[in-house]
Amino acid sequence: MRYGLRLEANIPCVKHSKLYMKHPRGIAPDLLVSQVRNTMPYLFENKVLGELSSLPPAQTILSFKGQALDHFEYFRLCLSAHFLTVATPVPTDVDNQIRQKLWPKNLALETALKMADLVLEFHDWDSQLVSARSVNGLTGHMGEWFTVACGAYCALKQYSSKEALTKREEIFSAIENEIIHHSDIFGSLWKAGDGLGCLIGSASIAHNFGDLDRVMDMWKLDVGDPLRLQFYKMAANPYDSEGELRMNGRLWTAGELYKESIDGSSMALENHRHYALRAPRMLRESPQYLVPNGPFFDSWGEKVAQGLKPRESDLAEIVKTLLDGWERQPKSVGYGRGLHGIFEVVPELKLSKLSAAQATLGVSRNTFEKRWNKLALEALDDIPGRA
């Protein structure tokens, strides 16, 4: 006991840090927090209301002051950084750590159970405060949750204790419930004739289940494991190994809709990584500028124009960035819709260089979205027959 007190009180910070280096780590904690600050500075500048700063992952990042972290605390920091930044212009790169590397074989069961509990808590963090990519509560953040939940599920398999088995079953049930939730939301959008909602939902579903499949493969999950048997390739194959239709085929339909040609483009083409938007630092100034699901960028363009209108050079840089990005993705229309939104607010910015793009820029938001809605519903009538 005396040794424990001396350890906490008297050992210098450097030695104290070494105490917690039993398991390999990736990025240093202070560097990770600086990366969060870089991509969402508003979190650190009192420019947001209490909702965002009160999120558990935000509190974790904001409370870090360079202190030594044990393995669980380091995992929590990485998980928090990933949650906060994955929908920002420059997300942190800790994916593989939270999915696998921070779950080593010699990890103490007590620590693994704490990490698994945190993963379950992650499910209920409000991602709509840090992302503009959602419809009816269906969000791409659930793909990030699927990956760490799958990682925890796979890691807990190494333990023979009843506690580990129970926790593994709890995680399995949580994954299953979320998959049902995905299917129900997409089904409700489809039933309501909301073609745009189905398109946006298809982007999240394709992303989320692609991530889930990737982590099953990363961990080399046994082909006979219940998780793999029931939920592998949900968005790519409508049937299970017994030939039974899964989730009424909804998730597979969403996966097909994501790839479907819509007016020469597709949701797959429109929802790339948007590397072009990483350069303009002014897009990191406010959560209002978080990039939505493409190609529905009109409202986003309007918000950017309204926020940056007094700063002509900054707004001109955004216009140039969208033009350059559009030229590199000539079949896409999302950046054109963003420009349309900007020009609705600041029409004097229109340039002669845009003459070749008038076919896109001359279409109103209402006309554009009505057409995509119509074409999506037509595709949804056709896709099930391809199964």
C-alpha positions as CSV (number, residue, x, y, z in Angstrom):
1,M,0.0,0.0,0.0
2,R,2.8,2.4,0.9
3,Y,4.5,1.6,-2.4
4,G,1.2,2.3,-4.3
5,L,1.0,5.8,-2.6
6,R,4.6,6.6,-3.5
7,L,4.0,5.5,-7.1
8,E,1.1,7.9,-7.5
9,A,2.6,10.8,-5.6
10,N,6.4,10.8,-6.2
11,I,7.3,9.2,-9.5
12,P,8.0,11.8,-12.2
13,C,5.6,12.1,-15.1
14,V,8.0,10.4,-17.6
15,K,8.4,7.3,-15.5
16,H,4.7,7.4,-14.6
17,S,3.9,7.3,-18.4
18,K,6.1,4.3,-18.8
19,L,4.0,2.5,-16.2
20,Y,1.2,2.5,-18.7
21,M,3.2,1.3,-21.8
22,K,2.6,-2.4,-21.2
23,H,0.7,-2.6,-24.5
24,P,1.7,-1.1,-27.8
25,R,0.2,2.2,-28.8
26,G,0.0,4.3,-31.9
27,I,-0.3,8.1,-32.0
28,A,0.7,10.0,-28.8
29,P,-2.2,11.4,-26.9
30,D,-1.2,15.0,-27.1
31,L,-0.7,14.8,-30.8
32,L,-4.1,13.1,-31.2
33,V,-5.8,16.0,-29.3
34,S,-4.0,18.5,-31.4
35,Q,-5.4,16.8,-34.5
36,V,-8.9,17.1,-33.1
37,R,-8.2,20.8,-32.5
38,N,-7.0,21.2,-36.1
39,T,-10.1,19.8,-37.7
40,M,-12.8,21.2,-35.3
41,P,-11.2,24.2,-33.5
42,Y,-14.7,25.4,-32.5
43,L,-14.9,22.7,-29.9
44,F,-12.0,24.4,-28.0
45,E,-13.0,28.0,-28.6
46,N,-16.3,28.2,-26.8
47,K,-18.1,28.7,-30.2
48,V,-20.6,25.9,-29.6
49,L,-23.5,25.5,-27.3
50,G,-23.5,23.1,-24.4
51,E,-24.9,20.2,-26.4
52,L,-21.7,19.5,-28.2
53,S,-19.3,20.2,-25.5
54,S,-21.3,18.1,-23.1
55,L,-21.0,15.0,-25.2
56,P,-19.0,12.3,-23.4
57,P,-16.3,12.1,-26.2
58,A,-16.0,15.9,-26.2
59,Q,-15.6,15.9,-22.5
60,T,-12.8,13.3,-22.8
61,I,-10.9,15.4,-25.3
62,L,-11.4,18.7,-23.5
63,S,-10.3,17.2,-20.2
64,F,-7.0,15.9,-21.5
65,K,-4.2,18.1,-20.1
66,G,-1.2,15.9,-20.9
67,Q,-1.7,13.5,-18.0
68,A,-0.5,9.8,-18.2
69,L,-3.2,7.4,-19.5
70,D,-3.6,3.8,-18.7
71,H,-4.7,1.4,-21.5
72,F,-8.4,2.0,-21.0
73,E,-8.0,5.7,-20.8
74,Y,-5.9,5.7,-24.0
75,F,-8.6,3.6,-25.8
76,R,-11.3,6.1,-24.6
77,L,-9.3,9.0,-26.0
78,C,-8.8,7.4,-29.4
79,L,-12.5,6.3,-29.6
80,S,-13.6,9.8,-28.6
81,A,-11.3,11.5,-31.2
82,H,-12.6,9.2,-33.9
83,F,-16.2,9.8,-33.1
84,L,-15.8,13.5,-33.0
85,T,-13.8,13.9,-36.2
86,V,-14.9,11.1,-38.6
87,A,-17.3,13.5,-40.4
88,T,-15.0,16.5,-40.3
89,P,-12.7,17.7,-43.2
90,V,-9.7,15.9,-41.7
91,P,-10.6,12.9,-39.6
92,T,-8.1,11.4,-37.2
93,D,-6.5,8.1,-38.3
94,V,-7.0,5.8,-35.3
95,D,-9.4,3.4,-37.1
96,N,-7.3,0.3,-36.9
97,Q,-6.2,1.0,-33.3
98,I,-9.8,1.1,-31.9
99,R,-10.9,-1.8,-34.1
100,Q,-8.0,-4.3,-33.4
101,K,-4.6,-3.1,-32.3
102,L,-5.8,-1.9,-28.8
103,W,-7.3,-5.3,-28.2
104,P,-4.1,-7.4,-27.8
105,K,-4.2,-11.1,-26.7
106,N,-2.6,-10.3,-23.3
107,L,-5.1,-7.6,-22.4
108,A,-6.4,-8.1,-18.9
109,L,-10.0,-9.2,-18.8
110,E,-11.1,-6.4,-16.5
111,T,-9.7,-3.8,-19.0
112,A,-11.3,-5.6,-22.0
113,L,-14.7,-5.6,-20.3
114,K,-14.4,-1.9,-19.5
115,M,-13.5,-1.2,-23.1
116,A,-16.5,-3.2,-24.3
117,D,-18.8,-1.3,-22.0
118,L,-17.5,2.0,-23.5
119,V,-18.2,0.6,-27.0
120,L,-21.8,0.0,-25.9
121,E,-22.0,3.5,-24.6
122,F,-20.7,4.8,-27.9
123,H,-23.8,3.5,-29.5
124,D,-25.9,6.1,-27.7
125,W,-23.7,9.2,-28.3
126,D,-25.5,11.8,-30.4
127,S,-23.7,11.7,-33.7
128,Q,-26.0,14.3,-35.2
129,L,-24.0,16.9,-33.2
130,V,-20.9,16.0,-35.2
131,S,-22.2,15.0,-38.6
132,A,-24.4,16.3,-41.3
133,R,-24.9,12.9,-42.9
134,S,-28.1,11.4,-41.5
135,V,-31.7,10.8,-42.4
136,N,-34.4,9.8,-39.9
137,G,-31.6,8.9,-37.4
138,L,-29.8,6.7,-39.8
139,T,-26.2,7.9,-39.9
140,G,-22.8,6.9,-41.1
141,H,-21.5,7.0,-37.5
142,M,-23.2,3.7,-36.9
143,G,-20.7,2.1,-39.3
144,E,-17.9,3.4,-37.0
145,W,-19.8,1.8,-34.1
146,F,-20.3,-1.5,-36.0
147,T,-16.5,-1.7,-36.4
148,V,-15.5,-1.2,-32.8
149,A,-18.4,-3.4,-31.6
150,C,-17.2,-6.1,-33.9
151,G,-13.7,-5.6,-32.7
152,A,-14.8,-6.0,-29.1
153,Y,-16.9,-9.1,-30.0
154,C,-13.9,-10.7,-31.7
155,A,-11.4,-9.8,-28.9
156,L,-13.6,-11.2,-26.1
157,K,-13.6,-14.6,-27.8
158,Q,-10.1,-15.2,-26.3
159,Y,-11.4,-15.3,-22.8
160,S,-13.1,-18.3,-21.3
161,S,-14.8,-16.6,-18.3
162,K,-18.5,-16.3,-17.9
163,E,-18.2,-12.5,-17.8
164,A,-16.6,-12.4,-21.2
165,L,-19.2,-14.7,-22.7
166,T,-22.0,-12.6,-21.3
167,K,-20.5,-9.4,-22.6
168,R,-19.9,-11.0,-26.0
169,E,-23.6,-12.0,-26.2
170,E,-24.6,-8.5,-25.2
171,I,-22.5,-7.0,-28.0
172,F,-24.0,-9.5,-30.5
173,S,-27.5,-8.5,-29.5
174,A,-26.6,-4.8,-29.8
175,I,-25.3,-5.3,-33.3
176,E,-28.3,-7.4,-34.3
177,N,-30.7,-4.7,-32.9
178,E,-28.9,-1.9,-34.8
179,I,-29.0,-4.0,-38.0
180,I,-32.8,-4.4,-37.6
181,H,-33.0,-0.6,-36.9
182,H,-31.2,0.1,-40.2
183,S,-33.6,-2.2,-42.0
184,D,-36.7,-0.6,-40.4
185,I,-35.6,3.0,-41.2
186,F,-34.9,2.2,-44.8
187,G,-38.1,0.3,-45.1
188,S,-40.1,3.2,-43.6
189,L,-38.5,5.7,-46.1
190,W,-39.2,3.3,-49.0
191,K,-42.8,2.8,-47.9
192,A,-43.3,6.6,-47.6
193,G,-42.2,7.1,-51.1
194,D,-39.2,9.2,-49.9
195,G,-36.8,8.6,-52.7
196,L,-34.3,11.2,-51.5
197,G,-34.4,9.7,-48.0
198,C,-33.7,6.3,-49.5
199,L,-30.8,7.6,-51.4
200,I,-29.2,9.2,-48.4
201,G,-30.0,6.1,-46.3
202,S,-28.3,4.0,-48.9
203,A,-25.1,5.9,-48.5
204,S,-25.0,5.2,-44.8
205,I,-26.0,1.5,-45.2
206,A,-23.4,0.9,-47.9
207,H,-20.7,2.5,-45.7
208,N,-21.8,1.0,-42.5
209,F,-22.1,-2.6,-43.6
210,G,-18.9,-2.3,-45.7
211,D,-17.1,-1.4,-42.5
212,L,-18.7,-4.2,-40.6
213,D,-17.6,-6.7,-43.2
214,R,-14.1,-5.2,-43.3
215,V,-13.6,-5.8,-39.5
216,M,-14.9,-9.3,-39.6
217,D,-12.2,-10.0,-42.3
218,M,-9.6,-8.0,-40.3
219,W,-10.1,-10.3,-37.3
220,K,-10.4,-13.4,-39.6
221,L,-13.7,-14.2,-37.8
222,D,-14.6,-17.9,-38.2
223,V,-17.0,-18.6,-41.1
224,G,-19.1,-20.6,-38.6
225,D,-19.4,-17.7,-36.1
226,P,-23.0,-16.5,-35.6
227,L,-22.1,-12.9,-36.3
228,R,-20.5,-13.8,-39.6
229,L,-23.2,-16.3,-40.6
230,Q,-26.0,-13.9,-40.0
231,F,-24.6,-10.5,-40.8
232,Y,-21.7,-10.8,-43.3
233,K,-22.3,-9.0,-46.6
234,M,-25.7,-7.8,-45.6
235,A,-25.7,-5.0,-48.2
236,A,-24.1,-7.2,-50.9
237,N,-26.2,-10.4,-50.7
238,P,-29.9,-10.6,-50.0
239,Y,-29.8,-14.2,-49.0
240,D,-28.1,-16.1,-46.1
241,S,-26.2,-19.4,-46.5
242,E,-29.4,-21.3,-46.4
243,G,-30.9,-19.3,-49.2
244,E,-33.3,-17.4,-46.9
245,L,-34.0,-13.7,-47.6
246,R,-32.4,-11.5,-44.9
247,M,-34.1,-8.4,-43.5
248,N,-36.7,-8.6,-46.3
249,G,-34.0,-7.8,-48.7
250,R,-34.0,-4.1,-47.7
251,L,-30.4,-3.7,-46.8
252,W,-29.3,-5.4,-50.1
253,T,-31.7,-3.1,-52.0
254,A,-30.1,-0.1,-50.3
255,G,-26.7,-1.4,-51.3
256,E,-27.9,-1.8,-54.9
257,L,-29.5,1.7,-54.9
258,Y,-26.2,3.1,-53.7
259,K,-24.5,1.9,-56.9
260,E,-27.5,2.7,-59.2
261,S,-27.0,5.2,-62.0
262,I,-29.0,8.3,-61.3
263,D,-28.9,10.8,-64.2
264,G,-25.4,9.7,-65.1
265,S,-24.1,9.8,-61.5
266,S,-24.7,7.7,-58.5
267,M,-24.6,7.9,-54.7
268,A,-21.4,5.9,-54.8
269,L,-19.8,8.4,-57.1
270,E,-21.1,11.4,-55.1
271,N,-20.0,10.2,-51.6
272,H,-16.3,9.9,-51.9
273,R,-13.8,11.2,-49.3
274,H,-14.0,14.8,-50.5
275,Y,-10.2,15.4,-50.3
276,A,-10.7,18.6,-52.2
277,L,-12.5,20.1,-49.2
278,R,-9.6,19.4,-46.8
279,A,-7.6,22.4,-47.9
280,P,-9.9,25.4,-47.2
281,R,-9.4,26.0,-43.5
282,M,-12.4,28.2,-43.2
283,L,-14.6,25.1,-43.6
284,R,-13.4,24.0,-40.2
285,E,-14.6,27.1,-38.4
286,S,-18.2,25.9,-37.7
287,P,-20.2,22.6,-37.5
288,Q,-22.5,24.3,-39.9
289,Y,-20.0,23.6,-42.6
290,L,-19.8,19.9,-42.1
291,V,-20.2,18.1,-45.4
292,P,-23.6,16.5,-46.0
293,N,-24.4,13.4,-48.1
294,G,-23.8,14.1,-51.8
295,P,-25.0,15.3,-54.1
296,F,-27.4,17.3,-52.0
297,F,-25.1,20.2,-51.4
298,D,-27.5,23.2,-52.1
299,S,-28.3,23.9,-48.5
300,W,-24.6,23.4,-47.5
301,G,-23.6,25.9,-50.2
302,E,-26.1,28.5,-48.9
303,K,-24.8,28.1,-45.3
304,V,-21.2,28.5,-46.4
305,A,-22.1,31.6,-48.5
306,Q,-24.1,33.2,-45.6
307,G,-21.2,32.6,-43.1
308,L,-18.4,33.7,-45.4
309,K,-20.2,36.4,-47.4
310,P,-18.3,39.3,-45.6
311,R,-15.0,37.6,-46.5
312,E,-14.8,37.7,-50.2
313,S,-11.4,36.1,-50.6
314,D,-12.4,33.1,-48.5
315,L,-15.6,32.6,-50.4
316,A,-13.8,32.9,-53.7
317,E,-11.4,30.2,-52.5
318,I,-14.3,27.9,-51.7
319,V,-15.7,28.5,-55.2
320,K,-12.4,27.7,-56.8
321,T,-12.0,24.6,-54.6
322,L,-15.5,23.3,-55.7
323,L,-14.7,24.0,-59.3
324,D,-11.4,22.2,-59.2
325,G,-12.9,19.3,-57.3
326,W,-15.8,19.1,-59.9
327,E,-13.3,19.0,-62.8
328,R,-11.7,16.0,-61.2
329,Q,-15.1,14.3,-60.7
330,P,-16.8,15.3,-64.0
331,K,-19.7,12.8,-63.7
332,S,-20.6,14.0,-60.3
333,V,-22.9,16.9,-59.6
334,G,-22.6,17.5,-55.8
335,Y,-20.0,20.2,-56.1
336,G,-22.1,21.9,-58.7
337,R,-25.1,21.8,-56.4
338,G,-22.9,23.4,-53.7
339,L,-21.9,26.2,-56.2
340,H,-25.6,26.6,-57.0
341,G,-26.3,27.2,-53.3
342,I,-23.5,29.7,-53.0
343,F,-24.7,31.6,-56.1
344,E,-28.2,31.8,-54.7
345,V,-26.8,33.8,-51.8
346,V,-24.1,35.7,-53.6
347,P,-25.1,35.8,-57.3
348,E,-22.3,38.3,-58.2
349,L,-19.7,35.6,-57.7
350,K,-20.7,33.8,-60.9
351,L,-17.8,33.5,-63.3
352,S,-17.6,33.1,-67.1
353,K,-15.7,29.8,-66.5
354,L,-18.9,28.3,-65.4
355,S,-20.6,28.5,-68.8
356,A,-19.9,24.8,-69.6
357,A,-21.7,23.8,-66.4
358,Q,-24.9,25.8,-66.8
359,A,-26.8,22.6,-67.4
360,T,-26.3,21.7,-63.7
361,L,-26.1,25.2,-62.3
362,G,-29.2,26.4,-64.1
363,V,-31.4,23.8,-62.5
364,S,-33.2,24.9,-59.3
365,R,-32.8,22.9,-56.1
366,N,-36.5,21.9,-56.2
367,T,-36.3,20.6,-59.8
368,F,-33.0,18.8,-59.2
369,E,-34.2,17.0,-56.0
370,K,-37.6,16.1,-57.5
371,R,-35.9,14.4,-60.4
372,W,-33.5,12.5,-58.2
373,N,-36.5,11.5,-56.0
374,K,-38.4,10.2,-59.0
375,L,-35.4,8.3,-60.4
376,A,-34.7,6.7,-57.0
377,L,-38.3,5.5,-56.7
378,E,-38.1,4.0,-60.2
379,A,-34.9,2.2,-59.3
380,L,-36.5,0.9,-56.1
381,D,-39.4,-0.6,-58.2
382,D,-36.8,-2.4,-60.4
383,I,-34.1,-3.5,-58.0
384,P,-36.0,-6.3,-56.0
385,G,-36.6,-8.2,-59.2
386,R,-32.9,-8.6,-59.7
387,A,-32.4,-10.6,-56.5
